[in-house]
Amino acid sequence: MSNRKALLFVALMTVLGATALPAAARTDVNIDIGVAPPAPQVEVVPAPRRGYVWAPGYWRWEGRRHVWVQGHWIREHRGYVWVPEHWEQRGPYYHFVPGHWQPAR
């Protein structure tokens, strides 16, 4: 393969990779189920870390059952507060709300 063809191939793969990334990185999937999540597990929150925010654990739905996801540290976003993952009851269903940053008030 000539250098020009190789360069063209790399450029094409870069463009294809860049366009595929947003679809793979989507986090706006709606999950509504008819099974209430269990009570949150008790976690010992570690001592504060400068520049980080504690994201508490939550119950994730895995198709047939809830699975506990341990809490963890996430890098702070100044001017924003972390809204943890949680479930909201909506009529007879439970709706999963992904964790996200929202502007501080």
C-alpha positions as CSV (number, residue, x, y, z in Angstrom):
1,M,0.0,0.0,0.0
2,S,1.4,3.4,-0.9
3,N,1.9,6.1,1.6
4,R,-0.9,8.1,0.1
5,K,-3.4,5.2,0.3
6,A,-2.3,4.5,3.9
7,L,-2.9,8.1,4.8
8,L,-6.3,8.1,3.1
9,F,-7.2,4.9,5.0
10,V,-6.2,6.4,8.3
11,A,-8.2,9.6,7.6
12,L,-11.2,7.5,6.6
13,M,-11.0,5.4,9.8
14,T,-10.7,8.6,11.9
15,V,-13.8,10.1,10.4
16,L,-15.8,6.9,10.8
17,G,-14.6,6.5,14.4
18,A,-15.5,10.1,15.2
19,T,-19.0,9.7,13.8
20,A,-19.6,6.4,15.6
21,L,-18.4,7.7,19.0
22,P,-21.5,9.8,19.9
23,A,-23.8,6.8,19.3
24,A,-21.7,4.6,21.4
25,A,-21.4,7.2,24.2
26,R,-25.2,7.9,24.5
27,T,-26.5,7.9,28.0
28,D,-30.1,8.9,27.3
29,V,-31.6,5.4,27.2
30,N,-35.0,5.2,29.0
31,I,-35.5,2.4,31.4
32,D,-39.0,1.8,32.8
33,I,-39.7,-1.4,34.7
34,G,-42.5,-2.8,36.8
35,V,-40.2,-4.0,39.6
36,A,-39.3,-1.6,42.5
37,P,-35.6,-1.4,43.3
38,P,-34.5,-2.7,46.7
39,A,-33.6,-0.2,49.5
40,P,-30.2,1.4,48.9
41,Q,-27.3,-0.5,50.5
42,V,-25.4,1.2,53.3
43,E,-22.1,2.5,52.1
44,V,-19.3,4.0,54.2
45,V,-18.5,7.2,52.4
46,P,-14.7,7.8,52.4
47,A,-13.2,11.0,53.7
48,P,-13.6,13.9,51.2
49,R,-11.1,14.2,48.4
50,R,-10.2,17.6,47.1
51,G,-11.4,18.2,43.5
52,Y,-13.8,15.2,43.6
53,V,-17.4,14.5,44.4
54,W,-18.8,11.2,45.9
55,A,-21.3,9.5,43.6
56,P,-23.3,7.2,45.8
57,G,-24.1,3.6,44.8
58,Y,-27.3,2.7,43.1
59,W,-29.3,-0.2,41.8
60,R,-28.9,-0.9,38.1
61,W,-31.4,-3.0,36.2
62,E,-29.8,-5.9,34.3
63,G,-32.8,-7.3,32.4
64,R,-34.1,-9.7,35.1
65,R,-32.9,-8.2,38.4
66,H,-31.4,-5.2,40.1
67,V,-27.6,-5.2,40.7
68,W,-25.8,-2.9,43.1
69,V,-23.2,-0.5,41.7
70,Q,-20.7,0.7,44.3
71,G,-20.3,4.4,44.9
72,H,-17.2,6.1,43.6
73,W,-15.4,9.4,43.2
74,I,-15.9,11.5,40.2
75,R,-13.9,14.7,39.2
76,E,-15.7,17.8,40.4
77,H,-17.2,20.2,37.8
78,R,-17.0,23.7,39.3
79,G,-20.3,25.5,39.3
80,Y,-22.3,22.2,39.0
81,V,-23.7,19.7,41.5
82,W,-23.9,16.0,40.9
83,V,-27.4,14.5,40.8
84,P,-26.9,10.8,41.5
85,E,-28.5,7.9,39.6
86,H,-31.9,7.1,41.0
87,W,-35.3,5.5,40.3
88,E,-38.6,7.5,40.2
89,Q,-42.0,5.9,40.5
90,R,-44.2,6.9,37.6
91,G,-47.6,5.3,38.1
92,P,-47.1,1.5,38.2
93,Y,-43.6,1.7,36.7
94,Y,-40.1,2.7,38.0
95,H,-38.1,5.0,35.7
96,F,-34.3,5.1,35.9
97,V,-32.7,8.6,35.9
98,P,-29.0,8.5,35.0
99,G,-26.6,10.5,37.1
100,H,-25.8,13.9,35.7
101,W,-24.4,17.4,36.4
102,Q,-26.7,20.3,36.8
103,P,-25.8,24.0,37.4
104,A,-25.5,24.9,41.1
105,R,-28.0,27.4,42.4
